[in-house]
């Protein structure tokens, strides 16, 4: 049933409706004017925190960079104020963190976007940053709505129980940002997670084998929340009274708990790294970085095949990983290409993991990875990428079939949607089990954990980095691989089109990395691990 106000607005005369609109506009202006200083504060704070991102590498900022956001939320007098403060902070944070989207190579845009590539890059950057900002805004609103108090124990105050901040805030953060807001079905792409800022802090990173990257993210949020509670106790601001420690003893006890968690994580990491020093890779592996693509370099299929075959001939007779789309044929339909690859692998005496394109029975494209042994035997299963990138590999149907769907296109060959795969694949080659991933699938700890539970001893990622001109994007992708390696205790081979390609050991240490934009063969030793970490056992 419509409310009385709605009926009055509909039935009102034009002057009355104009007056209602004017009053609404006045309220919005007053709200914005009152919040302007808080928004500027949140904007600057969000930009500052973004410098902790891989590529900028100011990792220490993550340990106190959320304090301004948390303080602004708890100090807000209403839920809408908390929401918009979070929106400004989150959007600013992601605009700097994801600024490399502005440098998507113009040649990768297809359809109508081909005529205005820089405009489309700008729109993609703004929309992506705003979408991630809305997720942080949702976290802020939910945090403002909860009855939060200081410390790690619930407190009964004014006739109701209050939730301890050091427990509730980290859990709410990973629930909203890592799980719900960035769920794949909601078009979420969890690129800018705060835990990736620590990808070079190898000692701390070892805790990911138990709690995962999301656990490290929760620890970062917990430390930020504790810093805010201590600062609130010292400042005695009335708006932050609920989260301020009521006494020096309470502050010291909670500080001891937080410090104890940090010491435990670092001690565990130190002990694991002592073990790592005695445990190195013992099997040679190589990555072919072709620095050639049909999209940007307008290379023919023959030129691409010739480039990779030439690189393979200079690589050791061992496992050899090719990047995404390196073998430009539709695998299940092109018998000539399959036969050529099979014979070439046998001639080079190498086992090849190759990024290619496949299709289903309806001829819908699928991004795939195939394996051929050093004896020329083709593995029966083809891996099809499961985690597709919205607007890069498919257009969401809500957009595609809307009146504006004709404006959008994907980066897939032929401007057509890819179809996702529906299961993991583990290649079993000479008693070794190798599990492939494709490109952005490195952002998904769920996929990696599932592969490990299926028996994967080595993880490889075939990626096409030619789309992106900014070197920071490559560093961020390596940060994902580092986190997945530490979580799963698996060596991770990251093979890219133009670089940087990398080898990451089972403890998250980058042992080899190539330069960008040069054709090269990257060689290192890898190990094949069989243990299953606690994180891979419990995380789904």
C-alpha positions, -999 to +999 in steps of 0.1 A: +000+000+000+013+035-008+021+057+021+002+090+028+033+109+017+035+091-016-003+097-023+002+134-014+032+137-037+013+121-066-019+141-062-002+173-055-004+202-079+027+211-100+037+239-077+035+216-047+055+189-064+081+215-074+082+226-038+088+190-026+116+186-051+131+219-040+130+208-004+146+175-012+174+192-032+179+215-002+182+186+022+208+170-002+228+202-003+227+206+034+238+170+039+267+174+015+277+207+030+277+192+065+297+162+054+322+179+031+351+179+055+345+143+065+344+133+028+377+152+020+392+134+050+380+100+038+391+107+002+427+116+013+428+086+037+416+062+010+443+074-014+469+071+013+460+035+020+462+026-017+499+031-016+501-001+003+491-020-028+515-042-048+534-020-072+536+009-047+547-015-020+543+008+010+530-023+029+533-008+064+505+016+056+480-012+057+485-016+095+471+018+103+456+030+070+421+018+079+420+037+112+406+069+095+378+049+078+368+031+111+370+063+130+348+082+105+323+054+106+320+052+144+320+090+147+291+093+122+258+103+136+236+082+113+237+052+090+236+073+057+266+094+069+285+062+076+276+048+042+287+078+022+319+082+042+327+045+033+318+051-003+342+081-006+370+062+011+365+030-008+362+047-042+393+068-037+412+037-025+403+017-055+408+045-080+444+046-071+448+009-065+432+001-099+446+030-119+462+006-143+428+001-159+433+035-175+462+020-194+444-009-210+459-012-245+436+005-270+439-024-294+421-047-270+388-028-272+365-042-298+330-033-312+319+003-306+345+006-278+372+004-305+364+040-316+369+055-282+393+032-263+406+058-238+370+069-230+361+032-224+392+027-202+381+057-181+346+045-178+358+010-168+381+025-142+354+047-127+327+020-127+351-006-112+363+018-085+327+028-077+315-008-075+343-017-051+336+016-032+300+005-028+312-027-011+332-008+014+303+016+019+281-015+027+307-026+052+306+009+068+268+010+070+267-025+085+294-016+111+275+016+120+243-004+125+259-030+149+261-024+187+299-024+189+320-020+221+357-022+228+379-053+232+375-090+226+347-098+250+310-088+248+298-062+273+263-056+286+255-018+286+222+001+288+202-030+290+216-047+259+247-067+249+273-051+227+296-070+203+334-068+209+351-047+182+383-068+179+361-098+170+332-082+151+350-057+128+376-082+112+348-108+107+325-083+092+353-070+069+361-104+054+324-114+052+314-083+032+346-077+012+360-112+006+329-133+004+296-115-002+304-082-020+330-098-043+311-130-050+315-140-086+278-142-091+275-106-081+302-096-107+327-090-079+364-091-088+383-091-055+414-074-068+421-049-042+420-070-010+441-055+017+460-087+025+479-085-009+498-056+005+518-081+026+530-103-003+566-094+003+564-100+041+574-136+037+575-145+075+540-132+081+528-148+049+534-183+062+503-180+084+482-181+052+488-219+052+464-220+082+441-190+079+446-180+043+449-146+028+416-137+043+430-145+078+459-121+072+434-095+060+414-100+092+445-096+113+453-063+096+418-051+103+421-062+139+453-042+144+437-011+128+407-015+151+429-018+182+449+013+172+416+032+169+405+021+203+437+032+219+436+065+201+400+070+212+410+064+248+437+090+246+416+116+227+384+110+248+362+120+219+325+116+229+316+102+195+341+074+199+334+066+236+318+032+228+350+018+213+375+035+236+392+014+263+377+024+297+409+020+316+447+016+312+444-020+324+418-028+297+440-012+270+471-031+282+453-065+283+439-061+248+472-048+235+488-080+249+462-101+230+469-083+197+506-084+202+504-121+211+486-128+178+512-110+159+541-128+177+524-162+171+520-155+134+556-144+130+570-172+151+551-197+131+563-181+099+599-182+111+597-219+120+583-227+085+610-207+068+637-227+087+621-258+071+620-241+037+658-235+038+663-272+038+638-279+010+644-266-025+631-274-059+646-304-077+630-305-111+637-281-139+608-261-154+607-234-180+583-206-191+580-194-227+573-156-228+566-150-265+560-112-264+536-116-293+498-116-297+472-114-325+454-086-306+481-060-300+508-071-324+484-082-351+504-114-354+492-142-376+487-177-363+517-189-382+539-162-367+528-170-331+534-207-336+568-201-351+578-178-322+568-203-295+584-232-313+616-213-316+616-204-279+609-241-270+639-253-289+661-232-266+645-244-234+656-274-214+642-309-220+617-307-191+583-293-182+576-262-203+546-238-197+531-215-224+509-185-216+472-180-223+462-180-260+497-189-269+485-216-293+459-198-314+436-226-326+403-240-316+416-271-299+387-296-302+380-286-339+415-282-354+431-317-358+460-303-378+471-280-350+467-307-324+489-330-345+515-303-350+517-296-313+520-333-304+549-339-329+567-307-318+566-316-281+580-351-289+607-336-311+618-311-283+614-339-257+595-315-235+562-318-216+541-288-226+513-270-207+498-248-233+472-220-232+448-222-261+411-218-271+385-245-272+348-247-279+318-267-268+294-287-289+275-255-297+308-239-309+308-214-280+343-204-272+360-216-240+394-204-226+415-235-222+447-252-212+460-285-227+489-308-219+512-328-242+539-351-228+575-354-240+565-385-259+538-367-278+509-380-259+480-356-256+463-355-222+426-365-226+412-337-205+412-300-215+409-274-187+383-247-193+386-215-174+359-213-147+363-178-133+354-155-163+360-118-161+328-096-166+330-075-198+364-091-206+352-126-214+315-122-212+288-096-209+265-102-179+230-111-192+213-083-172+234-058-193+236-078-225+198-080-229+190-045-216+183-016-240+219-006-237+234-040-243+245-031-278+270-006-263+290-033-246+314-059-260+339-084-246+376-088-253+371-124-265+381-133-301+352-124-324+336-102-297+317-132-284+310-145-249+331-173-235+314-202-218+329-211-184+342-245-175+325-264-147+352-284-130+389-284-121+414-305-140+446-321-127+470-334-154+487-366-144+521-368-162+548-393-153+535-396-118+533-358-113+500-340-109+498-305-124+468-282-121+463-253-144+446-219-139+440-192-164+448-155-159+426-138-132+417-172-116+447-165-093+424-142-073+403-171-062+416-191-032+385-213-035+397-227-069+432-233-057+421-251-026+398-273-046+427-282-070+449-291-041+423-313-026+421-331-060+458-339-057+476-310-075+513-311-067+522-281-088+501-250-098+506-232-132+488-201-144+487-193-181+480-156-185+477-130-212+491-097-199+493-080-233+460-062-225+477-040-199+504-014-204+510-006-167+538-027-150+519-023-117+492-047-129+519-074-133+531-069-098+495-072-085+490-105-104+523-119-089+510-109-055+480-131-061+502-160-071+524-155-040+494-156-017+480-188-034+514-204-031+517-197+006+481-208+013+485-241-005+522-249+000+526-254-037+551-241-062+534-216-086+545-211-122+532-179-136+535-178-175+525-146-193+525-133-228+547-102-224+557-105-187+564-104-160+565-142-158+576-157-125+584-187-104+571-187-068+582-214-044+559-233-020+565-206+007+555-176-014+590-165-023+595-152-059+626-171-071+627-159-107+610-131-126+613-120-162+614-085-176+584-071-194+580-069-232+608-092-244+607-127-258+625-149-234+627-183-217+626-182-179+640-213-162+640-224-126+637-256-104+603-265-089+592-291-063+561-312-064+544-312-030+518-336-017+508-323+017+475-305+022+476-273+043+450-267+070+437-238+049+431-259+018+413-285+040+387-261+055+383-233+029+356-237+003 
